[in-house]
Amino acid sequence: MESVDWESLNRRAWDERAPLHAASPDYHVAKFLADPTYISPVVAFDAPLLGPLTNLRCAHLQCHIGTDTLSLARRGAASVTGLDFSGASLAEADKLAAATASSGGARLRFVRASVYHALDVLDGGAFDLVFTGIGALCWIPDCRRWAAVVAGLLRPGGGRLFMREGHPSLWALDDAERERLVVRYPYFERGRGPPAAVGRRRRDFENATTAEFNHGLGEIVQALLDEGLRVTGLTEHQSVPWDALPGQMEEIGGGEYALKSERWRLPLTYTLQAVKE
């Protein structure tokens, strides 16, 4: 476990999944092509807290195939730069941008790099908004390095981080358990130790094994504070945009899933906002 090359392992997995996701109804590519006003369910959920994006320069970290990136452009951003380490994911993102050039795609740019190396390929201090979509932090081992990247990308004087992410309480649960909420994985980050989970999400893929990492909510907030950012909002939610605990969840509309009963037992996601002053 200690010697797992998490980045190569995960990159191979996402390279394989990218064209399948682009063809899957779960990512709604056909809707983006058919409707020039369509935005992803993820960004639609974020919209009330995200607010207007008119004329903002945005960076979208770990953007995958670019559906949320395009959604940010369609909500008025002046430019959106998507960054991801998967070349296959960015190939799909480029196709989407080209096919939607007249409805937001022309304002997109995609750059290939690990999130930890974003400052090697993007201009520091240049972005009004850094957006991290849901299901991103669990693929990287050190939230302090991530926070340093976010702080480096944001412009001084009000540049803002916006992220909705899976709650560490959710990531700690055994998603193979169909009837009970059972803690199986670490809640806290494990530093230089092994990943929280290797091979947790097995499907019919050649590259079925992935490495995932959890980060405690306090660890994430403190990492941002240590980089000089001011936290302006932290909201926990009782829903998540996928069937995270099969057998225990139900779809509640808008692409969101919640526990079938006693939803107050567990936060499933959170929205965190911070500014660089």
C-alpha positions in Angstrom: 0.0 0.0 0.0 2.8 2.5 0.9 4.3 2.2 -2.7 1.0 2.8 -4.6 1.6 5.2 -7.5 -1.8 6.9 -6.9 -1.5 9.4 -9.7 -0.6 6.9 -12.5 -3.2 4.5 -11.2 -6.0 7.1 -11.2 -5.0 8.6 -14.5 -5.3 5.3 -16.3 -8.7 4.8 -14.7 -10.0 8.2 -15.8 -8.5 7.8 -19.3 -10.5 4.7 -19.7 -13.7 6.1 -18.3 -13.7 9.4 -20.2 -15.1 8.3 -23.5 -17.6 6.1 -21.7 -18.7 9.0 -19.5 -19.1 11.2 -22.6 -21.5 8.7 -24.1 -23.3 8.1 -20.9 -26.7 9.8 -20.1 -25.3 10.5 -16.7 -23.1 13.3 -18.1 -25.9 14.8 -20.3 -23.6 15.6 -23.3 -26.6 15.3 -25.7 -28.5 17.8 -23.7 -25.7 20.3 -23.9 -25.6 19.9 -27.7 -29.4 20.2 -28.1 -30.0 23.1 -25.7 -27.7 26.1 -25.7 -29.0 27.2 -22.3 -28.6 23.8 -20.6 -26.3 23.6 -17.5 -25.3 20.5 -15.6 -27.3 19.4 -12.5 -24.2 19.9 -10.4 -23.9 23.6 -11.4 -27.6 24.0 -11.2 -27.5 22.9 -7.6 -24.6 25.2 -6.9 -26.2 28.2 -8.5 -28.0 29.8 -5.5 -24.8 29.8 -3.4 -22.4 30.4 -6.4 -24.2 33.5 -7.5 -23.7 35.5 -10.7 -20.5 34.8 -12.7 -20.8 37.6 -15.2 -17.4 38.7 -16.6 -15.4 36.5 -14.1 -12.2 34.7 -15.0 -12.6 31.1 -13.7 -10.4 28.1 -13.2 -12.1 24.7 -12.9 -9.7 22.2 -11.2 -10.1 18.5 -12.0 -12.6 19.3 -14.7 -12.9 15.8 -16.3 -14.9 16.0 -19.6 -15.8 19.6 -19.1 -19.6 19.5 -18.6 -19.5 21.6 -15.5 -16.8 23.8 -17.1 -19.2 24.6 -19.9 -22.0 25.2 -17.4 -19.9 27.9 -15.7 -19.4 29.6 -19.1 -23.1 29.4 -19.8 -23.7 31.2 -16.5 -21.8 34.2 -17.8 -18.2 33.7 -17.0 -15.9 35.6 -19.3 -13.5 32.7 -19.5 -13.2 29.3 -17.9 -10.0 27.3 -17.9 -10.4 23.6 -17.1 -7.5 21.6 -15.8 -7.2 17.9 -15.5 -4.5 15.2 -15.6 -6.3 12.9 -17.9 -5.6 13.4 -21.6 -8.6 11.3 -22.6 -10.9 13.5 -20.5 -9.6 16.7 -22.0 -10.0 15.2 -25.5 -13.7 14.8 -24.7 -13.8 18.3 -23.2 -12.3 19.8 -26.3 -14.9 18.1 -28.5 -17.7 19.5 -26.3 -16.2 23.0 -26.4 -15.9 22.8 -30.2 -19.5 21.6 -30.6 -20.9 24.3 -28.4 -18.7 27.2 -29.5 -21.7 29.5 -30.1 -23.2 28.7 -26.7 -20.3 29.1 -24.2 -17.8 26.6 -25.7 -15.7 29.4 -27.3 -14.9 30.8 -23.8 -13.4 27.5 -22.7 -9.7 26.5 -22.5 -8.5 23.1 -21.3 -5.0 22.4 -19.9 -3.5 19.1 -19.0 -1.7 18.9 -15.6 -2.0 17.4 -12.2 -3.8 19.7 -9.9 -0.7 20.0 -7.8 1.1 21.4 -10.8 -1.6 23.9 -11.9 0.7 26.8 -11.1 3.2 25.5 -13.6 0.8 25.8 -16.5 -1.7 28.5 -15.3 -1.1 32.2 -14.4 -0.9 32.7 -10.7 -3.1 35.4 -9.2 -5.1 35.6 -12.4 -8.5 34.1 -11.5 -11.6 35.6 -9.9 -13.0 32.2 -9.2 -11.5 28.8 -8.5 -14.2 26.1 -8.8 -13.7 22.6 -7.7 -16.5 20.2 -8.6 -17.8 17.4 -6.5 -15.8 14.2 -6.3 -12.4 15.9 -6.8 -10.5 16.0 -3.5 -10.9 12.3 -2.9 -8.4 11.6 -5.7 -5.5 13.5 -4.2 -3.6 12.7 -1.0 -2.7 16.1 0.5 -5.2 18.8 1.0 -2.5 21.3 2.1 -0.8 21.1 -1.3 -4.2 21.6 -2.9 -5.0 24.7 -0.7 -1.6 26.2 -1.7 -2.5 25.8 -5.4 -5.9 27.4 -4.9 -4.4 30.4 -3.0 -1.8 30.8 -5.7 -4.3 30.9 -8.5 -6.7 33.4 -6.9 -6.3 37.1 -7.5 -5.7 39.2 -4.4 -8.5 41.4 -3.3 -11.5 39.1 -3.5 -10.7 36.1 -5.6 -13.0 33.3 -4.5 -12.9 29.6 -4.0 -16.2 27.7 -4.5 -16.4 24.0 -3.9 -19.1 21.4 -3.2 -17.6 18.1 -2.3 -18.5 14.8 -0.9 -18.6 15.0 2.9 -15.7 13.1 4.7 -18.4 11.3 6.7 -19.7 9.9 3.5 -16.3 8.9 2.1 -15.6 7.0 5.4 -18.6 4.7 4.9 -18.6 1.2 3.3 -20.6 1.7 0.1 -21.0 -2.0 -0.3 -23.1 -2.2 2.8 -26.8 -2.2 1.7 -28.7 -1.9 5.0 -26.5 -0.1 7.5 -24.3 2.9 7.8 -20.9 1.3 8.5 -17.6 3.2 8.9 -14.9 1.3 7.0 -12.5 3.9 5.8 -10.5 6.7 7.5 -12.2 10.0 8.1 -9.0 11.9 8.5 -6.2 12.4 6.0 -3.4 9.9 6.5 -0.4 12.0 5.5 2.3 9.9 3.9 0.4 6.7 4.7 -1.4 4.5 2.2 -4.6 5.6 0.4 -7.8 5.4 2.3 -9.1 2.9 -0.2 -7.5 1.1 -3.1 -9.9 -0.6 -5.6 -12.9 0.6 -3.8 -14.9 1.3 -6.9 -14.7 -1.9 -9.1 -16.6 -2.0 -12.3 -16.2 -3.8 -15.6 -13.1 -1.8 -16.6 -9.7 -2.9 -17.5 -8.3 -0.2 -15.1 -10.8 -1.0 -12.4 -8.5 -0.2 -9.4 -8.3 3.3 -8.1 -6.7 5.0 -5.1 -8.9 7.3 -3.0 -8.1 9.6 -0.1 -10.2 11.2 2.6 -9.7 14.6 4.2 -11.4 15.7 7.4 -13.6 18.8 7.1 -11.5 20.6 9.7 -8.3 19.6 7.8 -9.6 21.2 4.6 -10.8 24.4 6.3 -7.5 24.7 8.2 -5.5 24.2 5.1 -7.2 27.1 3.4 -6.8 29.3 6.5 -3.1 28.5 6.7 -2.8 29.8 3.1 -4.3 33.1 4.2 -7.8 32.7 2.8 -10.9 33.8 4.7 -13.7 31.3 4.9 -17.0 32.9 4.0 -19.4 30.0 3.9 -19.7 26.4 5.0 -23.0 24.6 4.3 -23.7 20.9 4.8 -26.2 19.1 2.6 -28.3 16.0 3.0 -28.0 15.0 -0.7 -25.3 14.0 -3.2 -25.5 13.8 -7.0 -25.1 10.1 -7.4 -26.3 6.9 -5.7 -23.5 6.9 -3.2 -24.9 4.2 -0.9 -26.8 1.7 -3.2 -29.8 0.2 -1.5 -30.0 3.0 1.1 -30.7 6.0 -1.1 -33.5 7.3 -3.3 -33.5 9.9 -6.1 -35.1 13.2 -4.9 -35.0 15.2 -8.1 -32.5 17.4 -9.8 -30.1 14.5 -10.1 -29.7 14.4 -6.3 -29.9 11.3 -4.0 -30.6 11.2 -0.3 -31.0 8.6 2.4 -34.4 6.9 2.2 -35.1 7.6 5.9 -33.8 9.7 8.8 -31.7 11.9 6.5 -30.7 14.1 9.4 -28.3 11.2 10.5 -25.6 12.1 8.0 -24.3 15.0 5.9 -23.5 13.7 2.4 -22.0 16.8 0.9 -20.8 20.3 1.8 -20.3 23.6 0.1 -17.2 25.6 1.2 -16.4 29.1 0.1 -13.3 31.3 0.8 -11.8 34.5 -0.5 -8.3 35.8 -0.9 -8.0 39.3 0.5 
